[in-house]
Amino acid sequence: MSSLPVAAVDRIIRKGGSWRVSEPAAMALAEILEEEGVKIARKAGEFASHANRRTITDTDIRLAAKHHK
Amino acid sequence: MSSLPVAAVDRIIRKGGSWRVSEPAAMALAEILEEEGVKIARKAGEFASHANRRTITDTDIRLAAKHHK
């Protein structure tokens, strides 16, 4: 079960073109994006920790996304 | 401006550990995940098209995510 609202993910899919989108498709993408998000967040946490902070900032997130995959 | 609710993305970040999360951090991750989502969706659209469909299904999404990056 994803934390991301399926309706929001459905809108993202339809940004890419004039597609119809099955509900399982939106649910699948919501899960995939959530997994990516958790991975990036874990890395961001390591970077915050490395900088002696307990708060994750946008710079941690951007650095983590850059070094992701 | 992201389609993904910042509160939902904030929850995803805090799944990775007991962090405080700055609001710009959640906004940055929402944007990053949305961009990823659009890229995956475009690819999924090509796969649906290739299969002579106008509806994107979960199999298109999963194939697109697999071939992403």
Backbone of each chain as nested JSON, in Angstrom:
{
  "chains": [
    {"id": "A", "residues": [
      {"number": 1, "name": "MET", "atoms": {"N": [0.851, -1.204, 0.0], "CA": [0.0, 0.0, 0.0], "C": [0.882, 1.248, 0.0]}},
      {"number": 2, "name": "SER", "atoms": {"N": [0.659, 2.088, -0.957], "CA": [1.509, 3.265, -1.111], "C": [0.978, 4.454, -0.301]}},
      {"number": 3, "name": "SER", "atoms": {"N": [1.881, 5.326, 0.126], "CA": [1.492, 6.573, 0.799], "C": [1.064, 7.635, -0.198]}},
      {"number": 4, "name": "LEU", "atoms": {"N": [1.41, 7.443, -1.463], "CA": [1.105, 8.46, -2.465], "C": [-0.304, 8.265, -3.001]}},
      {"number": 5, "name": "PRO", "atoms": {"N": [-1.101, 9.34, -3.06], "CA": [-2.476, 9.206, -3.55], "C": [-2.49, 8.79, -5.018]}},
      {"number": 6, "name": "VAL", "atoms": {"N": [-3.29, 7.767, -5.305], "CA": [-3.368, 7.226, -6.671], "C": [-3.848, 8.308, -7.657]}},
      {"number": 7, "name": "ALA", "atoms": {"N": [-4.756, 9.179, -7.217], "CA": [-5.277, 10.235, -8.114], "C": [-4.156, 11.177, -8.563]}},
      {"number": 8, "name": "ALA", "atoms": {"N": [-3.234, 11.49, -7.632], "CA": [-2.122, 12.38, -7.981], "C": [-1.186, 11.691, -8.984]}},
      {"number": 9, "name": "VAL", "atoms": {"N": [-0.969, 10.404, -8.772], "CA": [-0.075, 9.662, -9.67], "C": [-0.736, 9.494, -11.04]}},
      {"number": 10, "name": "ASP", "atoms": {"N": [-2.033, 9.286, -11.056], "CA": [-2.78, 9.23, -12.314], "C": [-2.565, 10.524, -13.11]}},
      {"number": 11, "name": "ARG", "atoms": {"N": [-2.632, 11.67, -12.432], "CA": [-2.399, 12.957, -13.123], "C": [-0.989, 13.035, -13.697]}},
      {"number": 12, "name": "ILE", "atoms": {"N": [-0.024, 12.526, -12.949], "CA": [1.366, 12.532, -13.438], "C": [1.476, 11.698, -14.712]}},
      {"number": 13, "name": "ILE", "atoms": {"N": [0.839, 10.552, -14.721], "CA": [0.932, 9.69, -15.921], "C": [0.326, 10.412, -17.12]}},
      {"number": 14, "name": "ARG", "atoms": {"N": [-0.801, 11.086, -16.902], "CA": [-1.454, 11.754, -18.02], "C": [-0.748, 13.037, -18.467]}},
      {"number": 15, "name": "LYS", "atoms": {"N": [0.205, 13.515, -17.683], "CA": [1.054, 14.624, -18.15], "C": [1.897, 14.198, -19.352]}},
      {"number": 16, "name": "GLY", "atoms": {"N": [2.257, 12.931, -19.396], "CA": [3.131, 12.422, -20.459], "C": [2.435, 12.302, -21.809]}},
      {"number": 17, "name": "GLY", "atoms": {"N": [1.144, 12.519, -21.887], "CA": [0.429, 12.379, -23.156], "C": [-1.042, 12.101, -22.904]}},
      {"number": 18, "name": "SER", "atoms": {"N": [-1.818, 12.005, -23.95], "CA": [-3.272, 11.851, -23.804], "C": [-3.64, 10.374, -23.713]}},
      {"number": 19, "name": "TRP", "atoms": {"N": [-3.23, 9.768, -22.614], "CA": [-3.458, 8.353, -22.412], "C": [-4.657, 8.123, -21.519]}},
      {"number": 20, "name": "ARG", "atoms": {"N": [-5.262, 6.965, -21.713], "CA": [-6.116, 6.455, -20.652], "C": [-5.191, 5.692, -19.715]}},
      {"number": 21, "name": "VAL", "atoms": {"N": [-5.548, 5.642, -18.45], "CA": [-4.672, 5.037, -17.452], "C": [-5.489, 4.056, -16.628]}},
      {"number": 22, "name": "SER", "atoms": {"N": [-5.089, 2.794, -16.613], "CA": [-5.821, 1.829, -15.785], "C": [-5.501, 2.094, -14.319]}},
      {"number": 23, "name": "GLU", "atoms": {"N": [-6.437, 1.757, -13.436], "CA": [-6.176, 2.016, -12.015], "C": [-4.974, 1.208, -11.504]}},
      {"number": 24, "name": "PRO", "atoms": {"N": [-4.846, -0.073, -11.889], "CA": [-3.637, -0.792, -11.46], "C": [-2.34, -0.127, -11.949]}},
      {"number": 25, "name": "ALA", "atoms": {"N": [-2.404, 0.557, -13.105], "CA": [-1.21, 1.254, -13.613], "C": [-0.816, 2.375, -12.654]}},
      {"number": 26, "name": "ALA", "atoms": {"N": [-1.795, 3.169, -12.237], "CA": [-1.507, 4.274, -11.316], "C": [-1.022, 3.725, -9.974]}},
      {"number": 27, "name": "MET", "atoms": {"N": [-1.626, 2.612, -9.53], "CA": [-1.192, 2.017, -8.266], "C": [0.244, 1.493, -8.365]}},
      {"number": 28, "name": "ALA", "atoms": {"N": [0.568, 0.889, -9.505], "CA": [1.927, 0.357, -9.704], "C": [2.946, 1.497, -9.675]}},
      {"number": 29, "name": "LEU", "atoms": {"N": [2.622, 2.614, -10.347], "CA": [3.578, 3.726, -10.364], "C": [3.702, 4.366, -8.981]}},
      {"number": 30, "name": "ALA", "atoms": {"N": [2.581, 4.435, -8.255], "CA": [2.636, 4.98, -6.894], "C": [3.601, 4.159, -6.031]}},
      {"number": 31, "name": "GLU", "atoms": {"N": [3.529, 2.838, -6.156], "CA": [4.432, 1.96, -5.389], "C": [5.892, 2.16, -5.79]}},
      {"number": 32, "name": "ILE", "atoms": {"N": [6.115, 2.219, -7.096], "CA": [7.483, 2.379, -7.608], "C": [8.087, 3.699, -7.123]}},
      {"number": 33, "name": "LEU", "atoms": {"N": [7.3, 4.778, -7.209], "CA": [7.811, 6.093, -6.79], "C": [8.04, 6.128, -5.293]}},
      {"number": 34, "name": "GLU", "atoms": {"N": [7.174, 5.446, -4.55], "CA": [7.385, 5.405, -3.107], "C": [8.688, 4.673, -2.759]}},
      {"number": 35, "name": "GLU", "atoms": {"N": [8.928, 3.558, -3.422], "CA": [10.184, 2.821, -3.178], "C": [11.405, 3.689, -3.496]}},
      {"number": 36, "name": "GLU", "atoms": {"N": [11.343, 4.382, -4.632], "CA": [12.436, 5.301, -4.997], "C": [12.604, 6.361, -3.923]}},
      {"number": 37, "name": "GLY", "atoms": {"N": [11.479, 6.893, -3.465], "CA": [11.497, 7.954, -2.459], "C": [12.139, 7.49, -1.166]}},
      {"number": 38, "name": "VAL", "atoms": {"N": [11.806, 6.277, -0.749], "CA": [12.384, 5.743, 0.495], "C": [13.895, 5.572, 0.342]}},
      {"number": 39, "name": "LYS", "atoms": {"N": [14.325, 5.083, -0.827], "CA": [15.772, 4.901, -1.053], "C": [16.515, 6.237, -1.025]}},
      {"number": 40, "name": "ILE", "atoms": {"N": [15.953, 7.231, -1.71], "CA": [16.585, 8.553, -1.743], "C": [16.614, 9.137, -0.327]}},
      {"number": 41, "name": "ALA", "atoms": {"N": [15.521, 8.962, 0.42], "CA": [15.431, 9.509, 1.778], "C": [16.464, 8.868, 2.705]}},
      {"number": 42, "name": "ARG", "atoms": {"N": [16.673, 7.552, 2.55], "CA": [17.677, 6.882, 3.393], "C": [19.055, 7.466, 3.138]}},
      {"number": 43, "name": "LYS", "atoms": {"N": [19.357, 7.668, 1.847], "CA": [20.642, 8.25, 1.495], "C": [20.732, 9.685, 2.047]}},
      {"number": 44, "name": "ALA", "atoms": {"N": [19.655, 10.441, 1.923], "CA": [19.627, 11.819, 2.429], "C": [19.883, 11.833, 3.942]}},
      {"number": 45, "name": "GLY", "atoms": {"N": [19.337, 10.85, 4.639], "CA": [19.552, 10.719, 6.08], "C": [21.024, 10.505, 6.41]}},
      {"number": 46, "name": "GLU", "atoms": {"N": [21.68, 9.676, 5.595], "CA": [23.125, 9.47, 5.801], "C": [23.897, 10.77, 5.614]}},
      {"number": 47, "name": "PHE", "atoms": {"N": [23.481, 11.554, 4.629], "CA": [24.19, 12.813, 4.365], "C": [23.929, 13.828, 5.488]}},
      {"number": 48, "name": "ALA", "atoms": {"N": [22.713, 13.853, 6.001], "CA": [22.39, 14.753, 7.12], "C": [23.227, 14.372, 8.333]}},
      {"number": 49, "name": "SER", "atoms": {"N": [23.279, 13.069, 8.602], "CA": [24.046, 12.533, 9.711], "C": [25.529, 12.893, 9.558]}},
      {"number": 50, "name": "HIS", "atoms": {"N": [26.005, 12.766, 8.354], "CA": [27.407, 13.089, 8.039], "C": [27.705, 14.564, 8.331]}},
      {"number": 51, "name": "ALA", "atoms": {"N": [26.674, 15.407, 8.193], "CA": [26.817, 16.841, 8.45], "C": [26.392, 17.187, 9.883]}},
      {"number": 52, "name": "ASN", "atoms": {"N": [26.299, 16.136, 10.742], "CA": [25.927, 16.327, 12.155], "C": [24.567, 16.993, 12.338]}},
      {"number": 53, "name": "ARG", "atoms": {"N": [23.639, 16.656, 11.49], "CA": [22.277, 17.167, 11.637], "C": [21.299, 16.027, 11.843]}},
      {"number": 54, "name": "ARG", "atoms": {"N": [20.189, 16.334, 12.567], "CA": [19.097, 15.359, 12.732], "C": [17.926, 15.732, 11.826]}},
      {"number": 55, "name": "THR", "atoms": {"N": [18.083, 16.835, 11.097], "CA": [17.024, 17.298, 10.185], "C": [17.498, 17.116, 8.749]}},
      {"number": 56, "name": "ILE", "atoms": {"N": [16.676, 16.452, 7.945], "CA": [16.985, 16.307, 6.522], "C": [16.567, 17.592, 5.801]}},
      {"number": 57, "name": "THR", "atoms": {"N": [17.496, 18.174, 5.066], "CA": [17.23, 19.409, 4.319], "C": [17.119, 19.098, 2.821]}},
      {"number": 58, "name": "ASP", "atoms": {"N": [16.718, 20.124, 2.069], "CA": [16.618, 19.918, 0.625], "C": [17.983, 19.647, -0.009]}},
      {"number": 59, "name": "THR", "atoms": {"N": [19.056, 20.184, 0.58], "CA": [20.384, 19.897, 0.001], "C": [20.722, 18.402, 0.176]}},
      {"number": 60, "name": "ASP", "atoms": {"N": [20.328, 17.821, 1.292], "CA": [20.54, 16.37, 1.485], "C": [19.769, 15.582, 0.43]}},
      {"number": 61, "name": "ILE", "atoms": {"N": [18.524, 16.001, 0.197], "CA": [17.672, 15.296, -0.778], "C": [18.285, 15.395, -2.174]}},
      {"number": 62, "name": "ARG", "atoms": {"N": [18.708, 16.606, -2.545], "CA": [19.259, 16.78, -3.901], "C": [20.557, 16.001, -4.091]}},
      {"number": 63, "name": "LEU", "atoms": {"N": [21.391, 16.007, -3.062], "CA": [22.646, 15.242, -3.143], "C": [22.34, 13.746, -3.256]}},
      {"number": 64, "name": "ALA", "atoms": {"N": [21.36, 13.296, -2.485], "CA": [20.993, 11.871, -2.506], "C": [20.426, 11.474, -3.867]}},
      {"number": 65, "name": "ALA", "atoms": {"N": [19.597, 12.354, -4.461], "CA": [19.01, 12.046, -5.772], "C": [20.103, 11.981, -6.829]}},
      {"number": 66, "name": "LYS", "atoms": {"N": [21.083, 12.884, -6.692], "CA": [22.2, 12.935, -7.643], "C": [23.023, 11.645, -7.584]}},
      {"number": 67, "name": "HIS", "atoms": {"N": [23.189, 11.112, -6.376], "CA": [24.011, 9.915, -6.227], "C": [23.171, 8.636, -6.245]}},
      {"number": 68, "name": "HIS", "atoms": {"N": [21.907, 8.792, -6.591], "CA": [21.001, 7.646, -6.61], "C": [21.183, 6.88, -7.915]}},
      {"number": 69, "name": "LYS", "atoms": {"N": [21.394, 5.599, -7.805], "CA": [21.593, 4.681, -8.938], "C": [22.88, 4.962, -9.703]}}
    ]},
    {"id": "B", "residues": [
      {"number": 1, "name": "MET", "atoms": {"N": [5.905, 23.382, -9.386], "CA": [4.873, 22.937, -8.429], "C": [4.543, 21.471, -8.695]}},
      {"number": 2, "name": "SER", "atoms": {"N": [4.669, 20.671, -7.659], "CA": [4.48, 19.231, -7.827], "C": [3.01, 18.815, -7.65]}},
      {"number": 3, "name": "SER", "atoms": {"N": [2.631, 17.756, -8.328], "CA": [1.292, 17.177, -8.158], "C": [1.208, 16.321, -6.896]}},
      {"number": 4, "name": "LEU", "atoms": {"N": [2.358, 15.947, -6.374], "CA": [2.349, 15.044, -5.22], "C": [2.226, 15.843, -3.925]}},
      {"number": 5, "name": "PRO", "atoms": {"N": [1.321, 15.444, -3.045], "CA": [1.139, 16.176, -1.786], "C": [2.402, 16.099, -0.92]}},
      {"number": 6, "name": "VAL", "atoms": {"N": [2.844, 17.255, -0.464], "CA": [4.071, 17.333, 0.335], "C": [3.941, 16.502, 1.615]}},
      {"number": 7, "name": "ALA", "atoms": {"N": [2.745, 16.465, 2.212], "CA": [2.556, 15.692, 3.453], "C": [2.822, 14.201, 3.218]}},
      {"number": 8, "name": "ALA", "atoms": {"N": [2.387, 13.693, 2.059], "CA": [2.606, 12.275, 1.739], "C": [4.097, 12.0, 1.542]}},
      {"number": 9, "name": "VAL", "atoms": {"N": [4.781, 12.947, 0.905], "CA": [6.217, 12.766, 0.662], "C": [6.99, 12.877, 1.978]}},
      {"number": 10, "name": "ASP", "atoms": {"N": [6.549, 13.761, 2.839], "CA": [7.142, 13.883, 4.175], "C": [7.062, 12.535, 4.911]}},
      {"number": 11, "name": "ARG", "atoms": {"N": [5.899, 11.879, 4.826], "CA": [5.753, 10.556, 5.484], "C": [6.732, 9.544, 4.888]}},
      {"number": 12, "name": "ILE", "atoms": {"N": [6.912, 9.604, 3.566], "CA": [7.846, 8.671, 2.916], "C": [9.263, 8.888, 3.441]}},
      {"number": 13, "name": "ILE", "atoms": {"N": [9.662, 10.153, 3.589], "CA": [11.022, 10.437, 4.064], "C": [11.192, 9.879, 5.475]}},
      {"number": 14, "name": "ARG", "atoms": {"N": [10.156, 10.057, 6.31], "CA": [10.294, 9.595, 7.693], "C": [10.19, 8.086, 7.847]}},
      {"number": 15, "name": "LYS", "atoms": {"N": [9.786, 7.386, 6.787], "CA": [9.857, 5.91, 6.797], "C": [11.301, 5.425, 6.886]}},
      {"number": 16, "name": "GLY", "atoms": {"N": [12.219, 6.231, 6.337], "CA": [13.631, 5.83, 6.266], "C": [14.35, 5.922, 7.605]}},
      {"number": 17, "name": "GLY", "atoms": {"N": [13.724, 6.482, 8.624], "CA": [14.374, 6.622, 9.924], "C": [13.705, 7.724, 10.716]}},
      {"number": 18, "name": "SER", "atoms": {"N": [14.179, 7.942, 11.933], "CA": [13.518, 8.922, 12.811], "C": [14.13, 10.302, 12.598]}},
      {"number": 19, "name": "TRP", "atoms": {"N": [13.89, 10.848, 11.426], "CA": [14.447, 12.14, 11.057], "C": [13.431, 13.25, 11.249]}},
      {"number": 20, "name": "ARG", "atoms": {"N": [13.948, 14.458, 11.471], "CA": [13.139, 15.64, 11.228], "C": [13.319, 15.958, 9.75]}},
      {"number": 21, "name": "VAL", "atoms": {"N": [12.297, 16.524, 9.158], "CA": [12.321, 16.77, 7.719], "C": [11.947, 18.231, 7.482]}},
      {"number": 22, "name": "SER", "atoms": {"N": [12.818, 19.001, 6.843], "CA": [12.475, 20.394, 6.547], "C": [11.427, 20.413, 5.439]}},
      {"number": 23, "name": "GLU", "atoms": {"N": [10.578, 21.45, 5.419], "CA": [9.554, 21.51, 4.375], "C": [10.169, 21.586, 2.982]}},
      {"number": 24, "name": "PRO", "atoms": {"N": [11.225, 22.402, 2.775], "CA": [11.86, 22.392, 1.443], "C": [12.375, 21.009, 1.045]}},
      {"number": 25, "name": "ALA", "atoms": {"N": [12.766, 20.19, 2.03], "CA": [13.243, 18.84, 1.708], "C": [12.109, 18.01, 1.117]}},
      {"number": 26, "name": "ALA", "atoms": {"N": [10.944, 18.073, 1.753], "CA": [9.797, 17.303, 1.252], "C": [9.373, 17.828, -0.124]}},
      {"number": 27, "name": "MET", "atoms": {"N": [9.431, 19.15, -0.293], "CA": [9.077, 19.724, -1.595], "C": [10.06, 19.287, -2.671]}},
      {"number": 28, "name": "ALA", "atoms": {"N": [11.347, 19.257, -2.327], "CA": [12.36, 18.836, -3.305], "C": [12.132, 17.388, -3.718]}},
      {"number": 29, "name": "LEU", "atoms": {"N": [11.842, 16.527, -2.738], "CA": [11.636, 15.118, -3.092], "C": [10.353, 14.939, -3.907]}},
      {"number": 30, "name": "ALA", "atoms": {"N": [9.326, 15.721, -3.589], "CA": [8.085, 15.641, -4.371], "C": [8.367, 15.967, -5.844]}},
      {"number": 31, "name": "GLU", "atoms": {"N": [9.164, 17.003, -6.067], "CA": [9.511, 17.38, -7.444], "C": [10.317, 16.293, -8.152]}},
      {"number": 32, "name": "ILE", "atoms": {"N": [11.292, 15.754, -7.433], "CA": [12.156, 14.718, -8.022], "C": [11.333, 13.485, -8.391]}},
      {"number": 33, "name": "LEU", "atoms": {"N": [10.437, 13.075, -7.474], "CA": [9.626, 11.878, -7.749], "C": [8.654, 12.144, -8.892]}},
      {"number": 34, "name": "GLU", "atoms": {"N": [8.126, 13.354, -8.952], "CA": [7.223, 13.671, -10.059], "C": [7.952, 13.595, -11.401]}},
      {"number": 35, "name": "GLU", "atoms": {"N": [9.167, 14.15, -11.461], "CA": [9.951, 14.073, -12.711], "C": [10.211, 12.625, -13.108]}},
      {"number": 36, "name": "GLU", "atoms": {"N": [10.59, 11.811, -12.121], "CA": [10.804, 10.38, -12.388], "C": [9.523, 9.748, -12.928]}},
      {"number": 37, "name": "GLY", "atoms": {"N": [8.42, 10.1, -12.288], "CA": [7.122, 9.543, -12.667], "C": [6.758, 9.892, -14.1]}},
      {"number": 38, "name": "VAL", "atoms": {"N": [6.997, 11.14, -14.482], "CA": [6.674, 11.569, -15.849], "C": [7.53, 10.798, -16.853]}},
      {"number": 39, "name": "LYS", "atoms": {"N": [8.811, 10.629, -16.528], "CA": [9.708, 9.892, -17.435], "C": [9.252, 8.438, -17.598]}},
      {"number": 40, "name": "ILE", "atoms": {"N": [8.93, 7.799, -16.477], "CA": [8.475, 6.402, -16.535], "C": [7.166, 6.321, -17.328]}},
      {"number": 41, "name": "ALA", "atoms": {"N": [6.271, 7.29, -17.095], "CA": [4.968, 7.286, -17.773], "C": [5.127, 7.453, -19.291]}},
      {"number": 42, "name": "ARG", "atoms": {"N": [6.063, 8.313, -19.711], "CA": [6.287, 8.495, -21.15], "C": [6.73, 7.19, -21.788]}},
      {"number": 43, "name": "LYS", "atoms": {"N": [7.638, 6.518, -21.087], "CA": [8.117, 5.24, -21.589], "C": [6.963, 4.221, -21.622]}},
      {"number": 44, "name": "ALA", "atoms": {"N": [6.161, 4.214, -20.575], "CA": [5.013, 3.298, -20.516], "C": [4.055, 3.567, -21.681]}},
      {"number": 45, "name": "GLY", "atoms": {"N": [3.889, 4.833, -22.028], "CA": [3.041, 5.199, -23.161], "C": [3.569, 4.631, -24.473]}},
      {"number": 46, "name": "GLU", "atoms": {"N": [4.891, 4.663, -24.619], "CA": [5.477, 4.071, -25.832], "C": [5.212, 2.565, -25.883]}},
      {"number": 47, "name": "PHE", "atoms": {"N": [5.275, 1.94, -24.733], "CA": [5.056, 0.492, -24.697], "C": [3.587, 0.147, -24.968]}},
      {"number": 48, "name": "ALA", "atoms": {"N": [2.685, 0.958, -24.442], "CA": [1.247, 0.748, -24.705], "C": [0.977, 0.911, -26.201]}},
      {"number": 49, "name": "SER", "atoms": {"N": [1.529, 1.982, -26.75], "CA": [1.398, 2.265, -28.172], "C": [1.938, 1.1, -29.012]}},
      {"number": 50, "name": "HIS", "atoms": {"N": [3.069, 0.6, -28.606], "CA": [3.716, -0.534, -29.291], "C": [2.803, -1.761, -29.277]}},
      {"number": 51, "name": "ALA", "atoms": {"N": [1.984, -1.871, -28.248], "CA": [1.056, -2.998, -28.127], "C": [-0.33, -2.623, -28.664]}},
      {"number": 52, "name": "ASN", "atoms": {"N": [-0.379, -1.527, -29.436], "CA": [-1.639, -1.062, -30.035], "C": [-2.738, -0.775, -29.026]}},
      {"number": 53, "name": "ARG", "atoms": {"N": [-2.338, -0.219, -27.888], "CA": [-3.327, 0.191, -26.893], "C": [-3.255, 1.695, -26.661]}},
      {"number": 54, "name": "ARG", "atoms": {"N": [-4.397, 2.263, -26.268], "CA": [-4.44, 3.683, -25.878], "C": [-4.53, 3.798, -24.358]}},
      {"number": 55, "name": "THR", "atoms": {"N": [-4.576, 2.654, -23.685], "CA": [-4.656, 2.653, -22.22], "C": [-3.344, 2.129, -21.646]}},
      {"number": 56, "name": "ILE", "atoms": {"N": [-2.772, 2.89, -20.744], "CA": [-1.552, 2.436, -20.07], "C": [-1.943, 1.481, -18.943]}},
      {"number": 57, "name": "THR", "atoms": {"N": [-1.348, 0.299, -18.966], "CA": [-1.651, -0.721, -17.946], "C": [-0.472, -0.847, -16.971]}},
      {"number": 58, "name": "ASP", "atoms": {"N": [-0.691, -1.616, -15.922], "CA": [0.395, -1.815, -14.951], "C": [1.589, -2.553, -15.568]}},
      {"number": 59, "name": "THR", "atoms": {"N": [1.342, -3.405, -16.559], "CA": [2.478, -4.09, -17.2], "C": [3.348, -3.075, -17.964]}},
      {"number": 60, "name": "ASP", "atoms": {"N": [2.722, -2.078, -18.581], "CA": [3.496, -1.02, -19.255], "C": [4.361, -0.264, -18.246]}},
      {"number": 61, "name": "ILE", "atoms": {"N": [3.737, 0.052, -17.099], "CA": [4.461, 0.806, -16.054], "C": [5.647, 0.0, -15.529]}},
      {"number": 62, "name": "ARG", "atoms": {"N": [5.405, -1.299, -15.28], "CA": [6.487, -2.113, -14.708], "C": [7.636, -2.298, -15.707]}},
      {"number": 63, "name": "LEU", "atoms": {"N": [7.277, -2.484, -16.989], "CA": [8.304, -2.62, -18.021], "C": [9.092, -1.314, -18.142]}},
      {"number": 64, "name": "ALA", "atoms": {"N": [8.384, -0.192, -18.088], "CA": [9.033, 1.116, -18.201], "C": [9.972, 1.368, -17.021]}},
      {"number": 65, "name": "ALA", "atoms": {"N": [9.532, 0.989, -15.826], "CA": [10.365, 1.2, -14.633], "C": [11.618, 0.327, -14.712]}},
      {"number": 66, "name": "LYS", "atoms": {"N": [11.434, -0.879, -15.245], "CA": [12.563, -1.809, -15.391], "C": [13.606, -1.269, -16.358]}},
      {"number": 67, "name": "HIS", "atoms": {"N": [13.131, -0.604, -17.421], "CA": [14.063, -0.093, -18.442], "C": [14.436, 1.365, -18.191]}},
      {"number": 68, "name": "HIS", "atoms": {"N": [14.058, 1.857, -17.016], "CA": [14.321, 3.254, -16.673], "C": [15.755, 3.395, -16.186]}},
      {"number": 69, "name": "LYS", "atoms": {"N": [16.468, 4.362, -16.76], "CA": [17.889, 4.656, -16.477], "C": [18.828, 3.554, -16.89]}}
    ]}
  ]
}
